[in-house]
Amino acid sequence: MKILLAPLDPVHDAGLKLIKRKLEVLGYECVLLPPDITVEEIGEAAIAEKIDMIFVGRTVGYGVEQLFRRVRHVLTAQGIFGKVRVAIGGMAVTDELAKSLGFEAGYGPHTRIEEIHALIEKNPELARHVTHPVKDKPKFPFPHSNEVKDSTTRKLLDQIVDGILDWTSNKSSPGVVRAQITESQLQEVKGSVESYTALPFTRDYLAQCDENIVDFFQRNTCPSSVRQITQKEIDAYLRRIDIAKKNFHPRVLQHGRTKPLVFVQYGTGCPMMDGMHIKVAESWGADGVLHFDPAWGARTEGLMDGFLTNAEDGTPVTYANLSLIKRSLDKATLWTVRAHRGLNTPEIAVLSGFLGADMTKINIIYGSICGGTDPARLTVDGVEAMRIAARYNMPFDIPTNEELAGSPPHKAFAGMLVMAALGKRLGAQPILKPLLCHGPYVMVNEFMEQNYVDYNFAKIRALQAIADFPIWPGEPIGFMTHTEEKEQSAATTALHAAMCSTLGVDAITTASTDEAFSRGSITADGRVGALRAIEEAFRFFGQTDITPTAQADVWRDEIILGINDVLKKAAQAPSFVEALYSGVFGDKADGVYPGRAGRDSISEIEPTKKVGRWDVDPVMARKISLIAAAARPAVAARRRR
Amino acid sequence: MTTARDTIVDALDIESFVLCESEAEAKELVGKLMQSLGLARFVIVSLDFNGPGAHFRVRAYMNKPGDTYTWLKE
């Protein structure tokens, strides 16, 4: 087949040159006319060269419709139109325009050669992989050895983990009991949302709940910002989701690299708005999404049930809400449900596991010293949640947002490594989630005055030097570097994403361009803005890496030393919980302090299993014990009794 | 009397996301939106359809170069 490529521009013919080169690779004979030709000369060349098909290109958009009308008129007058196939292309050309003018097809910018090849051969299958791309769910996290490299650090972590398991072996909590009841009920109804929602809530469950949760079930009252979603709304929403799924064409953000995967956090308050934001995020290339619940949900004993919407930040966790989200997801989308920081941690892990969530989120330390939950309570609940995560084969990420409160990275990271070692011991798959932020500690110490690169490099490189766990910076990347201005926000997110690509991390969580906007809910438009910026940053850098200055290595080594120092102190504490109370992983001077929610709520049970033993320096143990007692007088007094 | 609209130098951009089933429907919806806002002189700057709908930016011109500019009204 012989193809004529005709540029109808005074100077621009780059697109047709590119098409010529690619078509010749595919084996076609091509004739490319020079720029600055007349319409008549196109027809004359077609006749002289005995052409089978013509592609006419017009880069400039002005007057394109009139110009192509004239092309058709002249080619018809020359006896070519109708005998030789003719397609058009250009910046302002669409397939609709081309067909309305009688051409075989029209191609705008971003057309792939596969589409042109498919047209030439009249075989849509040749372009199916670009016109109807298929995205498979990645096996995440990517493979890692999950080993701590340094033997001293490993020994310290083992010692702390032994202590945690020993300490929790004879303890339970209302959260643990509710998780057991919930799991039993879900097993009874085989996970059916309708049957579960219709179940009468047992006295046993309500006995473990706060009054407002009891009122919800017994008096049908909701918190003031919460209302029940009607079945009519659900039905209409699901019809919208079906349309979105029908028209979905997956995008891949990564340009020539397999990682980092890009996750989007949602939690607008409403599962239906979340669902629509998720569909937008999936359509613009997100690989996964994370569920965020309201802050009050973490401080309340017990979960409500049914389809609920909240007029404020955070979407209530209920089995029905999560099931609605699950039903909205594309098959390729990874789904994480945050369980980590409150009084319902084990129960949320059960709900997530039953619904087939890909991952959950647990960090006893962050939840204890920054999330408002009592350290003793969350230690009991967190261990149980990790066991549940292991049982349901849900990897869990370990956020370290205590940095936002002012905790230095070495303290947050030491805690994260303890959680990783604990999770690994319990058979779960931990994922490190360092925060890439311009946080208070960094600001005060002016570590990012010169650039945002060096200190972030130091943090990730420190973790990579210590252990080989999956790393997923969040939450979101570039926290506290965003402003309310859209272009700035998209740019800082994209640049942090590019940096993470160089760092070889497994995934990132991205903000929307509304990250810094706190006077209203975020928008679908803001989701698109951030994802497009990331896509462009990945495209820009490709396989090229960002190089930090030598300062990054200096800070990396300081962070590693700091982490090991914290681990030594934690290992010397009378217990992990005492270490939390005494501020080993962050104290009031840093800006963090033990939470109060759920204080004095743990109960002693028959020990399940004796694990590990303590090897404590008595002087250090006494010192930490005194600090802990001062920080927690009521609990300390009770323990003494 | 000068209105707030008169003080716009050149154009008012609106960027949002509409739920629809095709690119053609999105363009029609955006057109109707602009008409309903009384912004008849508009152009769709960008429009990207996928999944649940289309992300778009539409521009309503208040003053094009060469116009008698509204912001020169006394």
Interface residues (C-beta under 8 A of the other chain):
Chain A: E96 R240 I241 I243 A244 K245 K246 N247 F248 H249 R251 M276 K279 V280 E282 S283 W284 T523 A524 D525 V528
Chain B: E15 S16 F17 L19 E21 S22 A24 D48 F49 N50 G51 P52 G53 H55
